[in-house]
Amino acid sequence: MKNKSIGSNWTDVRKEIFTDEEISASNMRVAVINEFISARKEKGISQKELEKLSGVKQPVIARLETGNVSPQVDTLLKLLASVGKTLAVVPMNKKLQKV
């Protein structure tokens, strides 16, 4: 019996495994984390320095930046404030909504 492949590329596989809502949520998480990482690097702040500024432990910051955890909102707000950023609730970007 042959194994049936569910897709020839990640986009196809992702559509088979996840709902549109899950994909959209994942895309938003990635966008927020990427903005945070960019802001930290633009400020020239290491993860260890950010730990001192924010009170969030460096291993937590590392796991967040690698995508191994979904941060709690209060943790994310502490980190963003430490790099001069915040979250805003705004209409969704059509690009993030597309799958």
C-alpha positions as CSV (number, residue, x, y, z in Angstrom):
1,M,0.0,0.0,0.0
2,K,1.4,3.4,-1.0
3,N,1.4,6.4,1.4
4,K,-0.6,9.2,-0.1
5,S,1.1,12.6,0.1
6,I,-1.1,15.4,1.3
7,G,0.8,18.1,-0.6
8,S,3.8,18.8,-2.7
9,N,4.8,21.9,-0.9
10,W,4.3,23.6,2.5
11,T,1.5,25.8,1.3
12,D,-0.5,22.8,0.2
13,V,0.3,20.8,3.3
14,R,-0.6,23.8,5.6
15,K,-4.0,24.2,3.9
16,E,-4.7,20.5,4.4
17,I,-3.8,20.5,8.1
18,F,-4.9,23.9,9.3
19,T,-8.0,26.0,9.0
20,D,-7.9,29.4,7.4
21,E,-8.3,31.0,10.8
22,E,-5.4,29.0,12.2
23,I,-3.2,30.1,9.3
24,S,-4.2,33.7,9.7
25,A,-3.5,33.6,13.4
26,S,-0.1,32.1,12.7
27,N,0.7,34.7,10.1
28,M,-0.2,37.5,12.6
29,R,2.0,35.9,15.3
30,V,4.9,35.7,12.9
31,A,4.5,39.3,11.8
32,V,4.3,40.6,15.5
33,I,7.4,38.6,16.5
34,N,9.3,39.7,13.4
35,E,8.5,43.3,14.2
36,F,9.7,42.8,17.8
37,I,12.9,41.2,16.7
38,S,13.6,44.0,14.2
39,A,12.9,46.6,16.9
40,R,15.3,44.9,19.4
41,K,18.0,44.6,16.8
42,E,17.6,48.2,15.6
43,K,18.1,49.4,19.2
44,G,21.2,47.2,19.5
45,I,19.8,45.4,22.5
46,S,20.9,41.9,23.3
47,Q,18.4,39.4,24.7
48,K,20.3,39.5,28.0
49,E,20.1,43.3,28.1
50,L,16.4,43.1,27.2
51,E,15.9,40.8,30.2
52,K,17.3,43.6,32.5
53,L,15.1,46.2,30.8
54,S,11.8,44.2,30.7
55,G,12.1,41.8,33.6
56,V,11.4,38.9,31.2
57,K,14.0,36.1,31.5
58,Q,16.3,35.7,28.5
59,P,15.4,32.1,27.9
60,V,11.7,33.2,27.5
61,I,12.8,35.9,25.0
62,A,14.8,33.3,23.1
63,R,11.9,30.9,22.9
64,L,9.6,33.7,21.8
65,E,12.0,34.8,19.1
66,T,12.4,31.3,17.7
67,G,8.6,30.7,17.7
68,N,8.7,27.9,20.2
69,V,6.1,29.6,22.4
70,S,3.1,31.9,21.9
71,P,3.7,34.8,24.3
72,Q,1.1,36.0,26.7
73,V,-0.1,39.5,25.9
74,D,1.4,41.0,29.1
75,T,4.8,39.5,28.4
76,L,4.7,40.8,24.8
77,L,3.7,44.2,26.1
78,K,6.6,44.3,28.5
79,L,9.1,43.4,25.8
80,L,7.7,45.8,23.2
81,A,7.7,48.7,25.7
82,S,11.3,48.0,26.4
83,V,12.2,48.5,22.7
84,G,9.9,51.6,22.4
85,K,6.9,49.8,20.8
86,T,3.4,48.8,21.7
87,L,0.5,46.8,20.2
88,A,-2.5,48.4,18.5
89,V,-5.8,47.0,17.5
90,V,-6.4,48.0,13.9
91,P,-8.2,46.7,10.9
92,M,-6.4,43.6,9.5
93,N,-4.1,44.0,6.6
94,K,-5.5,42.1,3.6
95,K,-2.1,40.5,3.0
96,L,-2.2,38.8,6.5
97,Q,-5.7,37.6,5.9
98,K,-4.8,35.7,2.6
99,V,-3.8,32.1,2.7
